[in-house]
């Protein structure tokens, strides 16, 4: 399979999840990163049962099926999405994504030490189709959850394994979280406010020496996902079901990125509680939805663990 065919399949699958989430009420600016995190959680379930390669195909083809479904319905003028308009920051983000992606594709991967990158885990999963276990002595990632590695593995599975593919995959995740920040703008037609955010993102990308994009460290992924989570809480503060689902998805994904993400989860949880307190009318509904979603998530996680143990 050529790189472009694999990339097109992956992109269509991502579009399918994006369109589905938008039709469920997710903000168009948060839909990209939310779709990525949903796929990570789905892949984690397949990986825990030992069906990672099959899971990558199922998750991707399911997204392609969703994309074709929405395309067909739109052709018959049904379930169409509302056009959000094009703003100046959209052009900037697209330009940033293309320029950075092209640079990273031809960039070598920088390794700092054996435990600061996920490249070994990604290579292992791409060529073996499973998570590394205790018997795999070459890999010692017992304290490193595989969230970003699973996302990178899915991308590398379709476009081919290489340093550039891994770097671009991680940047796609960062780009989606960065784009979610613009959902917090009250008036997106204000060019000065938009470009102030763009300038801040550019500064964080270019001048941060400790956290560069030419490695697979998650030190930048954690805070940018946290910011996207906080933006979502602000956006969904009057929509209990969306708020509950958003918080659970982002907290679950963060805890699967790195164990130290607990600090960022506390920040999200604090703002979530503050939102509930300041919106008493939605508090009862949010509590009910959060408990229900968390209850079914625990049942699903238990089922996954039992199947994994059985295997």
BATORMI-865247 format. One record per residue (C-alpha): residue number from 1; residue in three letters; x, y, z. Coordinates in nm, 2 decimals, m for minus. Last residue first. Example, Ala and Ser with C-alpha at 12.3 -4.5 7.8 and 13.67 -1.06 7.14 Angstrom:
<sites>
<site n="2" res="SER" xx="1.37" yy="m0.11" zz="0.71"/>
<site n="1" res="ALA" xx="1.23" yy="m0.45" zz="0.78"/>
</sites>
This chain:
<sites>
<site n="311" res="UNK" xx="m0.65" yy="m1.49" zz="2.64"/>
<site n="310" res="UNK" xx="m0.88" yy="m1.53" zz="2.93"/>
<site n="309" res="UNK" xx="m0.70" yy="m1.25" zz="3.11"/>
<site n="308" res="UNK" xx="m0.75" yy="m1.02" zz="2.82"/>
<site n="307" res="UNK" xx="m1.12" yy="m1.11" zz="2.79"/>
<site n="306" res="UNK" xx="m1.16" yy="m1.03" zz="3.16"/>
<site n="305" res="UNK" xx="m0.97" yy="m0.70" zz="3.13"/>
<site n="304" res="UNK" xx="m1.19" yy="m0.59" zz="2.84"/>
<site n="303" res="UNK" xx="m1.51" yy="m0.69" zz="3.02"/>
<site n="302" res="UNK" xx="m1.39" yy="m0.49" zz="3.33"/>
<site n="301" res="UNK" xx="m1.32" yy="m0.19" zz="3.11"/>
<site n="300" res="UNK" xx="m1.66" yy="m0.21" zz="2.95"/>
<site n="299" res="UNK" xx="m1.83" yy="m0.23" zz="3.29"/>
<site n="298" res="UNK" xx="m1.63" yy="0.06" zz="3.41"/>
<site n="297" res="UNK" xx="m1.72" yy="0.27" zz="3.11"/>
<site n="296" res="UNK" xx="m2.09" yy="0.18" zz="3.17"/>
<site n="295" res="UNK" xx="m2.07" yy="0.31" zz="3.52"/>
<site n="294" res="UNK" xx="m1.87" yy="0.62" zz="3.42"/>
<site n="293" res="UNK" xx="m2.13" yy="0.71" zz="3.16"/>
<site n="292" res="UNK" xx="m2.42" yy="0.66" zz="3.40"/>
<site n="291" res="UNK" xx="m2.24" yy="0.85" zz="3.69"/>
<site n="290" res="UNK" xx="m2.15" yy="1.14" zz="3.46"/>
<site n="289" res="UNK" xx="m2.51" yy="1.15" zz="3.32"/>
<site n="288" res="UNK" xx="m2.66" yy="1.16" zz="3.67"/>
<site n="287" res="UNK" xx="m2.41" yy="1.42" zz="3.80"/>
<site n="286" res="UNK" xx="m2.46" yy="1.63" zz="3.49"/>
<site n="285" res="UNK" xx="m2.84" yy="1.63" zz="3.53"/>
<site n="284" res="UNK" xx="m2.82" yy="1.73" zz="3.90"/>
<site n="283" res="UNK" xx="m2.57" yy="2.00" zz="3.83"/>
<site n="282" res="UNK" xx="m2.74" yy="2.16" zz="3.54"/>
<site n="281" res="UNK" xx="m2.96" yy="2.39" zz="3.74"/>
<site n="280" res="UNK" xx="m2.68" yy="2.45" zz="3.99"/>
<site n="279" res="UNK" xx="m2.45" yy="2.61" zz="3.72"/>
<site n="278" res="UNK" xx="m2.18" yy="2.78" zz="3.94"/>
<site n="277" res="UNK" xx="m2.13" yy="2.46" zz="4.14"/>
<site n="276" res="UNK" xx="m2.12" yy="2.24" zz="3.84"/>
<site n="275" res="UNK" xx="m1.86" yy="2.46" zz="3.66"/>
<site n="274" res="UNK" xx="m1.65" yy="2.47" zz="3.98"/>
<site n="273" res="UNK" xx="m1.66" yy="2.09" zz="3.99"/>
<site n="272" res="UNK" xx="m1.54" yy="2.07" zz="3.63"/>
<site n="271" res="UNK" xx="m1.27" yy="2.32" zz="3.70"/>
<site n="270" res="UNK" xx="m1.14" yy="2.11" zz="3.98"/>
<site n="269" res="UNK" xx="m1.17" yy="1.79" zz="3.78"/>
<site n="268" res="UNK" xx="m0.97" yy="1.93" zz="3.49"/>
<site n="267" res="UNK" xx="m0.69" yy="2.05" zz="3.73"/>
<site n="266" res="UNK" xx="m0.69" yy="1.72" zz="3.91"/>
<site n="265" res="UNK" xx="m0.66" yy="1.54" zz="3.57"/>
<site n="264" res="UNK" xx="m0.36" yy="1.76" zz="3.50"/>
<site n="263" res="UNK" xx="m0.18" yy="1.64" zz="3.81"/>
<site n="262" res="UNK" xx="m0.29" yy="1.28" zz="3.74"/>
<site n="261" res="UNK" xx="m0.11" yy="1.30" zz="3.41"/>
<site n="260" res="UNK" xx="0.20" yy="1.18" zz="3.59"/>
<site n="259" res="UNK" xx="0.10" yy="0.82" zz="3.49"/>
<site n="258" res="UNK" xx="0.13" yy="0.90" zz="3.12"/>
<site n="257" res="UNK" xx="m0.09" yy="0.90" zz="2.81"/>
<site n="256" res="UNK" xx="m0.35" yy="0.66" zz="2.94"/>
<site n="255" res="UNK" xx="m0.45" yy="0.88" zz="3.23"/>
<site n="254" res="UNK" xx="m0.49" yy="1.17" zz="2.98"/>
<site n="253" res="UNK" xx="m0.72" yy="0.96" zz="2.76"/>
<site n="252" res="UNK" xx="m0.95" yy="0.86" zz="3.05"/>
<site n="251" res="UNK" xx="m0.96" yy="1.23" zz="3.17"/>
<site n="250" res="UNK" xx="m1.04" yy="1.35" zz="2.82"/>
<site n="249" res="UNK" xx="m1.32" yy="1.10" zz="2.75"/>
<site n="248" res="UNK" xx="m1.47" yy="1.13" zz="3.09"/>
<site n="247" res="UNK" xx="m1.48" yy="1.51" zz="3.08"/>
<site n="246" res="UNK" xx="m1.63" yy="1.53" zz="2.73"/>
<site n="245" res="UNK" xx="m1.90" yy="1.27" zz="2.81"/>
<site n="244" res="UNK" xx="m2.01" yy="1.46" zz="3.12"/>
<site n="243" res="UNK" xx="m2.01" yy="1.79" zz="2.95"/>
<site n="242" res="UNK" xx="m2.19" yy="1.66" zz="2.64"/>
<site n="241" res="UNK" xx="m2.46" yy="1.51" zz="2.86"/>
<site n="240" res="UNK" xx="m2.49" yy="1.82" zz="3.08"/>
<site n="239" res="UNK" xx="m2.51" yy="2.09" zz="2.81"/>
<site n="238" res="UNK" xx="m2.49" yy="2.43" zz="2.98"/>
<site n="237" res="UNK" xx="m2.12" yy="2.41" zz="3.07"/>
<site n="236" res="UNK" xx="m2.04" yy="2.25" zz="2.73"/>
<site n="235" res="UNK" xx="m1.82" yy="2.54" zz="2.60"/>
<site n="234" res="UNK" xx="m1.64" yy="2.60" zz="2.93"/>
<site n="233" res="UNK" xx="m1.59" yy="2.23" zz="2.99"/>
<site n="232" res="UNK" xx="m1.46" yy="2.20" zz="2.63"/>
<site n="231" res="UNK" xx="m1.20" yy="2.47" zz="2.68"/>
<site n="230" res="UNK" xx="m1.08" yy="2.30" zz="2.99"/>
<site n="229" res="UNK" xx="m1.03" yy="1.97" zz="2.80"/>
<site n="228" res="UNK" xx="m0.85" yy="2.15" zz="2.52"/>
<site n="227" res="UNK" xx="m0.62" yy="2.31" zz="2.78"/>
<site n="226" res="UNK" xx="m0.55" yy="1.96" zz="2.93"/>
<site n="225" res="UNK" xx="m0.48" yy="1.81" zz="2.59"/>
<site n="224" res="UNK" xx="m0.22" yy="2.09" zz="2.53"/>
<site n="223" res="UNK" xx="m0.07" yy="2.03" zz="2.88"/>
<site n="222" res="UNK" xx="m0.02" yy="1.65" zz="2.83"/>
<site n="221" res="UNK" xx="0.09" yy="1.65" zz="2.47"/>
<site n="220" res="UNK" xx="0.38" yy="1.89" zz="2.53"/>
<site n="219" res="UNK" xx="0.55" yy="1.67" zz="2.79"/>
<site n="218" res="UNK" xx="0.46" yy="1.36" zz="2.58"/>
<site n="217" res="UNK" xx="0.81" yy="1.31" zz="2.45"/>
<site n="216" res="UNK" xx="0.80" yy="1.15" zz="2.10"/>
<site n="215" res="UNK" xx="1.08" yy="1.36" zz="1.95"/>
<site n="214" res="UNK" xx="1.12" yy="1.61" zz="1.67"/>
<site n="213" res="UNK" xx="0.84" yy="1.83" zz="1.81"/>
<site n="212" res="UNK" xx="1.05" yy="1.99" zz="2.08"/>
<site n="211" res="UNK" xx="0.98" yy="2.02" zz="2.45"/>
<site n="210" res="UNK" xx="1.29" yy="2.16" zz="2.62"/>
<site n="209" res="UNK" xx="1.37" yy="2.42" zz="2.35"/>
<site n="208" res="UNK" xx="1.03" yy="2.59" zz="2.36"/>
<site n="207" res="UNK" xx="1.09" yy="2.87" zz="2.11"/>
<site n="206" res="UNK" xx="0.92" yy="2.74" zz="1.80"/>
<site n="205" res="UNK" xx="0.60" yy="2.55" zz="1.90"/>
<site n="204" res="UNK" xx="0.52" yy="2.75" zz="2.22"/>
<site n="203" res="UNK" xx="0.58" yy="3.08" zz="2.04"/>
<site n="202" res="UNK" xx="0.37" yy="2.97" zz="1.74"/>
<site n="201" res="UNK" xx="0.08" yy="2.88" zz="1.98"/>
<site n="200" res="UNK" xx="0.10" yy="3.22" zz="2.14"/>
<site n="199" res="UNK" xx="0.11" yy="3.40" zz="1.81"/>
<site n="198" res="UNK" xx="m0.19" yy="3.21" zz="1.69"/>
<site n="197" res="UNK" xx="m0.38" yy="3.30" zz="2.01"/>
<site n="196" res="UNK" xx="m0.29" yy="3.67" zz="1.96"/>
<site n="195" res="UNK" xx="m0.39" yy="3.62" zz="1.59"/>
<site n="194" res="UNK" xx="m0.74" yy="3.52" zz="1.69"/>
<site n="193" res="UNK" xx="m0.78" yy="3.81" zz="1.94"/>
<site n="192" res="UNK" xx="m0.66" yy="4.07" zz="1.68"/>
<site n="191" res="UNK" xx="m0.87" yy="3.93" zz="1.40"/>
<site n="190" res="UNK" xx="m1.20" yy="3.96" zz="1.58"/>
<site n="189" res="UNK" xx="m1.44" yy="3.75" zz="1.36"/>
<site n="188" res="UNK" xx="m1.42" yy="3.46" zz="1.60"/>
<site n="187" res="UNK" xx="m1.63" yy="3.65" zz="1.86"/>
<site n="186" res="UNK" xx="m1.67" yy="3.45" zz="2.18"/>
<site n="185" res="UNK" xx="m1.34" yy="3.26" zz="2.13"/>
<site n="184" res="UNK" xx="m1.33" yy="2.94" zz="2.34"/>
<site n="183" res="UNK" xx="m1.36" yy="2.71" zz="2.04"/>
<site n="182" res="UNK" xx="m1.03" yy="2.85" zz="1.92"/>
<site n="181" res="UNK" xx="m0.85" yy="2.64" zz="2.18"/>
<site n="180" res="UNK" xx="m0.97" yy="2.32" zz="2.00"/>
<site n="179" res="UNK" xx="m0.73" yy="2.39" zz="1.72"/>
<site n="178" res="UNK" xx="m0.44" yy="2.33" zz="1.96"/>
<site n="177" res="UNK" xx="m0.58" yy="1.99" zz="2.06"/>
<site n="176" res="UNK" xx="m0.61" yy="1.88" zz="1.70"/>
<site n="175" res="UNK" xx="m0.26" yy="2.01" zz="1.61"/>
<site n="174" res="UNK" xx="m0.11" yy="1.82" zz="1.90"/>
<site n="173" res="UNK" xx="m0.27" yy="1.49" zz="1.79"/>
<site n="172" res="UNK" xx="m0.16" yy="1.56" zz="1.43"/>
<site n="171" res="UNK" xx="0.19" yy="1.64" zz="1.56"/>
<site n="170" res="UNK" xx="0.21" yy="1.30" zz="1.72"/>
<site n="169" res="UNK" xx="0.13" yy="1.13" zz="1.39"/>
<site n="168" res="UNK" xx="0.37" yy="1.36" zz="1.20"/>
<site n="167" res="UNK" xx="0.66" yy="1.26" zz="1.43"/>
<site n="166" res="UNK" xx="0.58" yy="0.89" zz="1.40"/>
<site n="165" res="UNK" xx="0.55" yy="0.90" zz="1.02"/>
<site n="164" res="UNK" xx="0.87" yy="1.10" zz="0.99"/>
<site n="163" res="UNK" xx="1.07" yy="0.84" zz="1.19"/>
<site n="162" res="UNK" xx="0.93" yy="0.57" zz="0.97"/>
<site n="161" res="UNK" xx="0.67" yy="0.29" zz="0.97"/>
<site n="160" res="UNK" xx="0.43" yy="0.29" zz="0.68"/>
<site n="159" res="UNK" xx="0.13" yy="0.52" zz="0.59"/>
<site n="158" res="UNK" xx="m0.15" yy="0.29" zz="0.72"/>
<site n="157" res="UNK" xx="0.01" yy="0.11" zz="1.01"/>
<site n="156" res="UNK" xx="0.21" yy="0.43" zz="1.09"/>
<site n="155" res="UNK" xx="m0.11" yy="0.61" zz="1.17"/>
<site n="154" res="UNK" xx="m0.25" yy="0.34" zz="1.39"/>
<site n="153" res="UNK" xx="0.08" yy="0.30" zz="1.56"/>
<site n="152" res="UNK" xx="0.10" yy="0.67" zz="1.63"/>
<site n="151" res="UNK" xx="m0.24" yy="0.66" zz="1.80"/>
<site n="150" res="UNK" xx="m0.15" yy="0.35" zz="2.00"/>
<site n="149" res="UNK" xx="0.18" yy="0.50" zz="2.11"/>
<site n="148" res="UNK" xx="0.00" yy="0.82" zz="2.22"/>
<site n="147" res="UNK" xx="m0.22" yy="0.61" zz="2.45"/>
<site n="146" res="UNK" xx="0.03" yy="0.34" zz="2.56"/>
<site n="145" res="UNK" xx="0.06" yy="0.39" zz="2.94"/>
<site n="144" res="UNK" xx="0.42" yy="0.43" zz="3.05"/>
<site n="143" res="UNK" xx="0.50" yy="0.28" zz="3.39"/>
<site n="142" res="UNK" xx="0.56" yy="m0.07" zz="3.27"/>
<site n="141" res="UNK" xx="0.75" yy="0.05" zz="2.96"/>
<site n="140" res="UNK" xx="1.05" yy="m0.17" zz="2.98"/>
<site n="139" res="UNK" xx="1.10" yy="m0.30" zz="2.63"/>
<site n="138" res="UNK" xx="1.38" yy="m0.53" zz="2.53"/>
<site n="137" res="UNK" xx="1.27" yy="m0.78" zz="2.80"/>
<site n="136" res="UNK" xx="0.95" yy="m0.87" zz="2.63"/>
<site n="135" res="UNK" xx="0.82" yy="m1.12" zz="2.88"/>
<site n="134" res="UNK" xx="0.64" yy="m0.86" zz="3.08"/>
<site n="133" res="UNK" xx="0.43" yy="m0.76" zz="2.78"/>
<site n="132" res="UNK" xx="0.46" yy="m0.54" zz="2.48"/>
<site n="131" res="UNK" xx="0.12" yy="m0.45" zz="2.32"/>
<site n="130" res="UNK" xx="0.03" yy="m0.64" zz="2.01"/>
<site n="129" res="UNK" xx="0.04" yy="m0.63" zz="1.63"/>
<site n="128" res="UNK" xx="0.40" yy="m0.76" zz="1.61"/>
<site n="127" res="UNK" xx="0.55" yy="m0.52" zz="1.35"/>
<site n="126" res="UNK" xx="0.35" yy="m0.20" zz="1.43"/>
<site n="125" res="UNK" xx="0.33" yy="m0.28" zz="1.80"/>
<site n="124" res="UNK" xx="0.71" yy="m0.32" zz="1.84"/>
<site n="123" res="UNK" xx="0.79" yy="m0.02" zz="1.63"/>
<site n="122" res="UNK" xx="0.55" yy="0.19" zz="1.84"/>
<site n="121" res="UNK" xx="0.70" yy="0.06" zz="2.16"/>
<site n="120" res="UNK" xx="1.05" yy="0.14" zz="2.05"/>
<site n="119" res="UNK" xx="0.95" yy="0.49" zz="1.93"/>
<site n="118" res="UNK" xx="0.77" yy="0.58" zz="2.26"/>
<site n="117" res="UNK" xx="1.03" yy="0.82" zz="2.39"/>
<site n="116" res="UNK" xx="1.17" yy="0.93" zz="2.72"/>
<site n="115" res="UNK" xx="1.25" yy="0.59" zz="2.87"/>
<site n="114" res="UNK" xx="1.55" yy="0.48" zz="2.67"/>
<site n="113" res="UNK" xx="1.71" yy="0.82" zz="2.66"/>
<site n="112" res="UNK" xx="1.71" yy="1.14" zz="2.46"/>
<site n="111" res="UNK" xx="1.62" yy="1.01" zz="2.11"/>
<site n="110" res="UNK" xx="1.57" yy="1.26" zz="1.82"/>
<site n="109" res="UNK" xx="1.36" yy="1.13" zz="1.53"/>
<site n="108" res="UNK" xx="1.50" yy="1.25" zz="1.20"/>
<site n="107" res="UNK" xx="1.30" yy="1.51" zz="1.01"/>
<site n="106" res="UNK" xx="1.17" yy="1.46" zz="0.66"/>
<site n="105" res="UNK" xx="0.81" yy="1.40" zz="0.77"/>
<site n="104" res="UNK" xx="0.86" yy="1.67" zz="1.04"/>
<site n="103" res="UNK" xx="0.91" yy="1.94" zz="0.79"/>
<site n="102" res="UNK" xx="0.61" yy="1.84" zz="0.58"/>
<site n="101" res="UNK" xx="0.39" yy="1.83" zz="0.89"/>
<site n="100" res="UNK" xx="0.51" yy="2.16" zz="1.01"/>
<site n="99" res="UNK" xx="0.43" yy="2.34" zz="0.68"/>
<site n="98" res="UNK" xx="0.10" yy="2.16" zz="0.62"/>
<site n="97" res="UNK" xx="m0.02" yy="2.21" zz="0.98"/>
<site n="96" res="UNK" xx="0.09" yy="2.57" zz="1.01"/>
<site n="95" res="UNK" xx="m0.08" yy="2.66" zz="0.68"/>
<site n="94" res="UNK" xx="m0.40" yy="2.48" zz="0.80"/>
<site n="93" res="UNK" xx="m0.38" yy="2.65" zz="1.13"/>
<site n="92" res="UNK" xx="m0.32" yy="3.00" zz="0.98"/>
<site n="91" res="UNK" xx="m0.60" yy="2.96" zz="0.72"/>
<site n="90" res="UNK" xx="m0.84" yy="2.86" zz="1.00"/>
<site n="89" res="UNK" xx="m0.71" yy="3.14" zz="1.22"/>
<site n="88" res="UNK" xx="m0.84" yy="3.39" zz="0.96"/>
<site n="87" res="UNK" xx="m1.19" yy="3.26" zz="0.97"/>
<site n="86" res="UNK" xx="m1.40" yy="3.03" zz="0.75"/>
<site n="85" res="UNK" xx="m1.77" yy="2.98" zz="0.83"/>
<site n="84" res="UNK" xx="m1.94" yy="2.74" zz="1.07"/>
<site n="83" res="UNK" xx="m2.14" yy="2.57" zz="0.80"/>
<site n="82" res="UNK" xx="m2.42" yy="2.37" zz="0.97"/>
<site n="81" res="UNK" xx="m2.39" yy="2.00" zz="0.92"/>
<site n="80" res="UNK" xx="m2.63" yy="1.81" zz="0.70"/>
<site n="79" res="UNK" xx="m2.83" yy="1.53" zz="0.84"/>
<site n="78" res="UNK" xx="m3.04" yy="1.49" zz="0.53"/>
<site n="77" res="UNK" xx="m3.02" yy="1.68" zz="0.20"/>
<site n="76" res="UNK" xx="m3.02" yy="1.35" zz="m0.01"/>
<site n="75" res="UNK" xx="m2.65" yy="1.40" zz="m0.09"/>
<site n="74" res="UNK" xx="m2.60" yy="1.48" zz="0.28"/>
<site n="73" res="UNK" xx="m2.73" yy="1.14" zz="0.37"/>
<site n="72" res="UNK" xx="m2.48" yy="0.97" zz="0.13"/>
<site n="71" res="UNK" xx="m2.19" yy="1.17" zz="0.26"/>
<site n="70" res="UNK" xx="m2.30" yy="1.10" zz="0.62"/>
<site n="69" res="UNK" xx="m2.30" yy="0.73" zz="0.55"/>
<site n="68" res="UNK" xx="m1.97" yy="0.74" zz="0.36"/>
<site n="67" res="UNK" xx="m1.80" yy="0.91" zz="0.65"/>
<site n="66" res="UNK" xx="m1.95" yy="0.66" zz="0.90"/>
<site n="65" res="UNK" xx="m1.82" yy="0.37" zz="0.69"/>
<site n="64" res="UNK" xx="m1.48" yy="0.53" zz="0.67"/>
<site n="63" res="UNK" xx="m1.48" yy="0.56" zz="1.05"/>
<site n="62" res="UNK" xx="m1.58" yy="0.20" zz="1.09"/>
<site n="61" res="UNK" xx="m1.30" yy="0.11" zz="0.85"/>
<site n="60" res="UNK" xx="m1.05" yy="0.29" zz="1.07"/>
<site n="59" res="UNK" xx="m1.16" yy="0.14" zz="1.40"/>
<site n="58" res="UNK" xx="m1.20" yy="m0.21" zz="1.25"/>
<site n="57" res="UNK" xx="m0.87" yy="m0.20" zz="1.08"/>
<site n="56" res="UNK" xx="m0.68" yy="m0.08" zz="1.38"/>
<site n="55" res="UNK" xx="m0.87" yy="m0.33" zz="1.60"/>
<site n="54" res="UNK" xx="m0.76" yy="m0.62" zz="1.38"/>
<site n="53" res="UNK" xx="m0.40" yy="m0.51" zz="1.43"/>
<site n="52" res="UNK" xx="m0.45" yy="m0.46" zz="1.80"/>
<site n="51" res="UNK" xx="m0.64" yy="m0.78" zz="1.88"/>
<site n="50" res="UNK" xx="m0.46" yy="m0.89" zz="2.20"/>
<site n="49" res="UNK" xx="m0.76" yy="m0.81" zz="2.43"/>
<site n="48" res="UNK" xx="m0.58" yy="m0.52" zz="2.58"/>
<site n="47" res="UNK" xx="m0.50" yy="m0.39" zz="2.24"/>
<site n="46" res="UNK" xx="m0.86" yy="m0.40" zz="2.13"/>
<site n="45" res="UNK" xx="m0.97" yy="m0.19" zz="2.43"/>
<site n="44" res="UNK" xx="m0.68" yy="0.05" zz="2.38"/>
<site n="43" res="UNK" xx="m0.77" yy="0.09" zz="2.02"/>
<site n="42" res="UNK" xx="m1.12" yy="0.21" zz="2.12"/>
<site n="41" res="UNK" xx="m0.98" yy="0.45" zz="2.37"/>
<site n="40" res="UNK" xx="m0.74" yy="0.59" zz="2.11"/>
<site n="39" res="UNK" xx="m1.02" yy="0.62" zz="1.86"/>
<site n="38" res="UNK" xx="m1.22" yy="0.83" zz="2.10"/>
<site n="37" res="UNK" xx="m0.92" yy="1.04" zz="2.17"/>
<site n="36" res="UNK" xx="m0.87" yy="1.12" zz="1.80"/>
<site n="35" res="UNK" xx="m1.24" yy="1.20" zz="1.75"/>
<site n="34" res="UNK" xx="m1.23" yy="1.43" zz="2.05"/>
<site n="33" res="UNK" xx="m0.92" yy="1.61" zz="1.91"/>
<site n="32" res="UNK" xx="m1.10" yy="1.67" zz="1.58"/>
<site n="31" res="UNK" xx="m1.45" yy="1.75" zz="1.72"/>
<site n="30" res="UNK" xx="m1.32" yy="2.02" zz="1.95"/>
<site n="29" res="UNK" xx="m1.33" yy="2.30" zz="1.69"/>
<site n="28" res="UNK" xx="m1.65" yy="2.17" zz="1.54"/>
<site n="27" res="UNK" xx="m1.81" yy="2.17" zz="1.88"/>
<site n="26" res="UNK" xx="m1.97" yy="1.84" zz="1.98"/>
<site n="25" res="UNK" xx="m2.35" yy="1.82" zz="1.93"/>
<site n="24" res="UNK" xx="m2.40" yy="1.46" zz="1.83"/>
<site n="23" res="UNK" xx="m2.39" yy="1.57" zz="1.46"/>
<site n="22" res="UNK" xx="m2.04" yy="1.71" zz="1.53"/>
<site n="21" res="UNK" xx="m1.93" yy="1.38" zz="1.69"/>
<site n="20" res="UNK" xx="m2.04" yy="1.18" zz="1.38"/>
<site n="19" res="UNK" xx="m1.87" yy="1.42" zz="1.14"/>
<site n="18" res="UNK" xx="m1.54" yy="1.40" zz="1.33"/>
<site n="17" res="UNK" xx="m1.56" yy="1.02" zz="1.35"/>
<site n="16" res="UNK" xx="m1.61" yy="0.99" zz="0.97"/>
<site n="15" res="UNK" xx="m1.35" yy="1.25" zz="0.90"/>
<site n="14" res="UNK" xx="m1.09" yy="1.04" zz="1.10"/>
<site n="13" res="UNK" xx="m1.18" yy="0.74" zz="0.88"/>
<site n="12" res="UNK" xx="m1.14" yy="0.95" zz="0.57"/>
<site n="11" res="UNK" xx="m0.80" yy="1.07" zz="0.69"/>
<site n="10" res="UNK" xx="m0.68" yy="0.72" zz="0.76"/>
<site n="9" res="UNK" xx="m0.79" yy="0.59" zz="0.42"/>
<site n="8" res="UNK" xx="m0.63" yy="0.89" zz="0.25"/>
<site n="7" res="UNK" xx="m0.31" yy="0.84" zz="0.44"/>
<site n="6" res="UNK" xx="m0.29" yy="0.48" zz="0.34"/>
<site n="5" res="UNK" xx="m0.35" yy="0.56" zz="m0.02"/>
<site n="4" res="UNK" xx="m0.09" yy="0.84" zz="m0.01"/>
<site n="3" res="UNK" xx="0.18" yy="0.62" zz="0.15"/>
<site n="2" res="UNK" xx="0.14" yy="0.34" zz="m0.10"/>
<site n="1" res="UNK" xx="0.00" yy="0.00" zz="0.00"/>
</sites>
